[in-house]
Amino acid sequence: MSECLNWDHCNGDSRLCAAHVKHISTIKKQRNLRDYEQICQEIAKPCAILVECQRAAAGLQTHVSCWEVVSQETSGAGSWHLTCRVQCDKTSLCWSQTSRSQTSRSQSSRSQPYLPPTMSSPLRVGVLLVGTVQLLDLSAVDLLYMTTPEYLQECSLPQPLVDLGRPCEIHYIAHDGPNKMVQTTAQMSIQLTDSLTDSAVSPGKLDIVVIPGPPPKAMPPAEEYLDFVRAHFAAGVPILSICTGAYVIGHAGITKGREVTAPRLLIPEMRRRFPEAKLWDDSVRVARDGNLWTSGGITNGHDLVAGYLRENYPAALVNTILVAADIPTRPAAYASSATSDTLYVLWQVLRAVPNAVIGLFRGK
């Protein structure tokens, strides 16, 4: 695969600049890659990809960073299968696919890789409910819903902000499947929409998977939950682990070689249980390593989802909903050390001892 061309190669073209072209060595030698239209027409006629990419890029006020032909296969003479992606400031703007009929049929049975969501397509969120999850962990999912046009309209926000919104589909997933109820803390129940094996939540069908924290005593999870996490992680889907969700990703083995975090007071245990991680970082609220996003305790889940939104949504929209939700922008690093936090909790335990002793003498 050729090296991605930089800004200088597109001569100020604000629509598209050509980038990686896979398996097209002859065209690379014979054509100037800046002439993306000529290349596209050379590869596939008619080229729906070019039309879609130009349409997506037409309204941009900035360069599109990359136009990428990420796969190209032949299935007999004149049969092509192409996939192209346009990205701008780390946000996927266009994902379209064109193929001739023979290739379309030959590809239909193959599993599809994870594709970044577009701003116009619904963000497909999978919420994995393992046991009685923490309600405050689960509440971070609402920040994703707050970016939808319907929510923004309900809040009577100006139309320019509404136009920045993205539809959202939230799948609540556990073993039992649709219409069954599962418990959260605070004696609340939530209705499931999907089982672990439903096709709607199979690898490649979700844009992100959120894992709110389960009770530590319920660990390890059943193997079917771990298989679900492994499959989505292997497909490249972003996994967002909140609080004790760290147990789930640890038991699934996806922390191996990664820099991750968890609730600070649990970090020593995480290091003992899952030493294959490159680093269990007790100095930060949120850590990201590739498609694995992890957070510290409970409300750090809001920091985690806010970080995901900042990377994938327009800044004007993200800033507005965070202000509306009164979620401040906090530095990733804690202000205190893990040691001082541990000593503080131990001091609270010591303060509780006299009450326990008094209760003992009173026969309680």
Secondary structure, DSSP 8 states (H G I E B T S, - for coil): ------GGGGTT-SS--EEEETT-HHHHHHS-TT-HHHHHHHH-SS-HHHHHHHHHHTT-SS---EEEEEEEEE-STT-EEEEEEEEETTEEEEEEEEE-HHHHHHHTTS--------SSS-EEEEEE--SSB-HHHHTTHHHHHTTSHHHHHHTT--HHHHTT---EEEEEEESS-TT-EEEETTTEEEE--EETT-GGGSTTS-SEEEE----GGG-S--HHHHHHHHHHHHTT--EEE-TTHHHHHHHHTTTBT-EE---GGGHHHHHHH-TTBSEE-SSBSEEEETTEEEESSTTHHHHHHHHHHHHHS-HHHHHHHHHHTT-----SB-SS-HHHHHHHHHHHHHHHHHHHHHHHHTT-
